[in-house]
Amino acid sequence: MKTKAILFTSLLTLSLPLSAGEINATQLFQNNCAVCHITDLAKMDNKNAFIAPPADEIMTHAKEEFGTDKAKAVKFMADYVLAPDPKKSFCASIETFGVMPPQKGVVSKEEAEAIVSMMYDTYPRKAFTDKQKKQGGGHSGMTFEKIDYNKDGAITAKEFQLFRAKKNNIDPNKFVNTYYFDRIDLNGDGKMDQEEFDKMKADKRKKKMR
């Protein structure tokens, strides 16, 4: 909680006023977002040093979720920026970083929409996508058998997180909650069975095909 408070204070301090009627999305992003959501590809190798998902990663997941419907993506993400809620999140990184501080009062609705619109047009960059493919990122290699470490026919939140930690080369102790897993666990029994796993994979495939 202390870290989040410091970050939130930093964001407020970094905010710079713009002249009336002017919205410079790039400047707003640099002032309010870049301190947490890094864009420097050279700094992305040490994932344990991240304090929030990089901008490229955020928009990778956003485009998986919304495809080419930019208007829907902007509306949803701007709303999330102003009033974050774990129930609205579609990004698994929420389990690693927790819920971001609300930006209502830091940026206006119009400014939030301008920032997200700029991000949609800019990210993910080809260099990031190429790097992810080379490192085997995404959902390739994700099978039920690989994640079910104890081979009991069910995947627990811990097993799911351990698989993701190994795949992404991050410390498994960084996981702070099970928000994403809870969404996949459709029957709420604390475990992911084969049917729930297959649905998760099928949903991902459908989104990529849109």
C-alpha positions in Angstrom: 0.0 0.0 0.0 2.9 2.3 0.8 4.4 1.8 -2.7 1.0 2.6 -4.4 0.7 5.7 -2.3 4.2 6.9 -3.3 3.4 6.2 -7.0 0.1 8.0 -6.8 1.8 11.0 -5.2 4.4 10.9 -8.0 1.7 10.9 -10.6 0.1 14.0 -9.1 3.4 15.8 -8.9 4.3 15.0 -12.5 1.0 16.3 -13.9 1.5 19.5 -15.8 -1.4 21.8 -16.7 -2.2 22.3 -20.4 -3.7 25.5 -21.9 -7.5 25.7 -22.2 -8.9 23.5 -24.9 -5.6 21.8 -25.7 -5.0 18.1 -25.1 -1.5 16.8 -25.9 -1.9 13.1 -25.4 1.8 12.3 -25.8 2.7 14.9 -23.1 -0.1 13.7 -20.8 1.2 10.1 -21.2 4.7 11.2 -20.4 3.6 13.2 -17.4 1.1 10.8 -15.9 1.7 7.3 -17.2 5.3 6.7 -18.4 6.7 6.7 -14.9 5.0 3.3 -14.3 4.2 2.0 -17.7 7.6 2.0 -19.3 8.3 2.2 -23.0 12.0 1.7 -23.1 12.6 -1.7 -24.7 16.1 -2.0 -23.1 14.5 -2.0 -19.6 12.0 -4.7 -20.4 14.3 -7.7 -19.9 14.2 -7.4 -16.1 10.5 -8.1 -15.5 11.0 -8.3 -11.7 11.8 -4.6 -11.7 8.5 -3.6 -13.3 6.1 -1.7 -11.1 3.3 -1.9 -13.7 2.8 -3.5 -17.1 4.7 -1.8 -20.0 2.6 0.3 -22.4 3.3 -2.2 -25.2 2.0 -5.1 -23.1 -1.1 -3.2 -22.1 -2.1 -2.5 -25.6 -1.2 -6.0 -26.7 -3.9 -7.3 -24.3 -6.3 -4.5 -25.2 -6.2 -5.4 -28.9 -6.6 -9.1 -28.0 -9.7 -8.1 -26.1 -11.2 -5.5 -28.5 -9.6 -6.3 -31.8 -9.9 -3.5 -34.3 -12.8 -1.8 -32.4 -10.8 1.3 -31.3 -13.8 3.2 -30.1 -14.8 0.4 -27.8 -11.3 0.0 -26.5 -10.9 3.7 -25.8 -14.2 4.0 -24.0 -13.5 0.9 -21.8 -9.9 1.8 -21.0 -10.5 5.4 -20.3 -13.3 4.4 -17.8 -10.9 1.9 -16.2 -8.1 4.5 -15.8 -10.5 6.9 -14.0 -12.2 4.2 -11.9 -10.1 0.9 -11.8 -11.9 -2.2 -10.7 -10.5 -5.8 -10.7 -13.8 -7.1 -12.0 -13.3 -5.0 -15.2 -9.7 -6.0 -15.8 -8.9 -8.3 -18.8 -5.2 -8.3 -18.2 -3.6 -11.1 -16.2 -0.9 -8.7 -14.9 -3.4 -7.5 -12.4 -2.4 -10.5 -10.3 1.2 -9.3 -10.2 0.7 -5.5 -9.8 -2.7 -5.2 -8.2 -5.2 -2.5 -9.1 -3.8 0.8 -10.3 -4.6 4.0 -8.4 -7.7 5.8 -9.8 -6.8 8.7 -12.0 -10.0 10.6 -11.6 -9.0 14.1 -10.5 -5.6 13.7 -12.0 -6.8 13.6 -15.6 -10.2 14.4 -17.1 -12.4 12.0 -19.0 -11.4 13.7 -22.3 -7.7 13.6 -21.3 -8.0 9.9 -20.4 -9.6 9.1 -23.7 -6.9 11.1 -25.6 -4.1 9.2 -23.8 -5.7 5.8 -24.6 -6.4 6.7 -28.2 -2.7 7.7 -28.6 -1.7 4.4 -27.0 -4.0 2.4 -29.2 -2.4 4.0 -32.3 1.2 3.7 -31.0 1.4 0.4 -29.2 2.4 -2.4 -29.3 5.4 -1.5 -31.4 6.8 -4.0 -33.9 10.1 -4.2 -32.0 8.2 -5.3 -28.9 6.1 -7.8 -30.7 9.1 -9.3 -32.5 10.9 -9.6 -29.1 7.9 -11.3 -27.5 7.8 -13.8 -30.4 11.5 -14.5 -30.1 11.1 -15.1 -26.4 8.1 -17.4 -26.9 5.7 -14.9 -25.3 1.9 -15.1 -25.4 -0.1 -18.2 -24.9 2.0 -20.6 -27.0 3.0 -23.7 -25.2 0.2 -23.3 -22.6 -1.3 -26.7 -22.1 -3.4 -28.1 -19.3 -0.9 -30.9 -18.7 2.0 -28.5 -18.4 0.3 -26.3 -15.8 -1.2 -29.2 -13.7 2.1 -29.8 -11.9 0.8 -32.4 -9.4 -1.2 -34.2 -12.1 -4.4 -34.3 -10.1 -6.6 -33.3 -13.0 -7.1 -29.7 -11.8 -5.2 -26.5 -11.9 -5.0 -24.4 -8.7 -4.3 -20.6 -8.7 -0.8 -21.4 -7.4 -0.1 -23.8 -10.2 -1.4 -21.3 -12.8 0.7 -18.5 -11.3 3.8 -20.7 -11.1 3.5 -21.6 -14.8 3.1 -17.9 -15.8 6.1 -17.0 -13.6 8.3 -19.5 -15.2 7.1 -18.7 -18.7 7.7 -14.9 -18.2 10.8 -15.3 -16.1 9.5 -13.5 -13.1 9.6 -14.2 -9.4 6.4 -16.2 -8.4 6.4 -14.4 -5.1 5.4 -11.2 -7.0 1.8 -12.4 -7.4 -0.4 -10.4 -5.1 -3.9 -11.8 -5.7 -5.9 -14.2 -7.9 -8.2 -11.8 -9.7 -7.6 -13.2 -13.2 -7.7 -16.8 -12.1 -11.0 -16.2 -10.3 -12.5 -15.0 -13.6 -11.5 -18.3 -15.3 -12.7 -20.4 -12.4 -16.3 -20.3 -13.7 -17.8 -22.6 -11.0 -15.9 -20.9 -8.2 -14.4 -24.0 -6.7 -10.9 -22.6 -6.5 -9.6 -24.9 -9.3 -9.6 -24.8 -13.1 -10.8 -28.0 -14.7 -10.1 -29.0 -18.3 -13.4 -27.5 -19.5 -12.7 -24.1 -17.9 -9.1 -24.2 -19.4 -10.4 -25.1 -22.9 -12.9 -22.2 -22.7 -10.1 -19.8 -21.7 -8.0 -20.9 -24.7 -11.0 -20.8 -27.0 -11.9 -17.2 -25.9 -8.3 -16.1 -26.6 -8.4 -17.7 -30.1 -11.7 -16.0 -30.9 -10.4 -12.6 -29.9 -7.3 -13.0 -32.0 -9.4 -13.9 -35.1 -11.6 -10.7 -34.8 
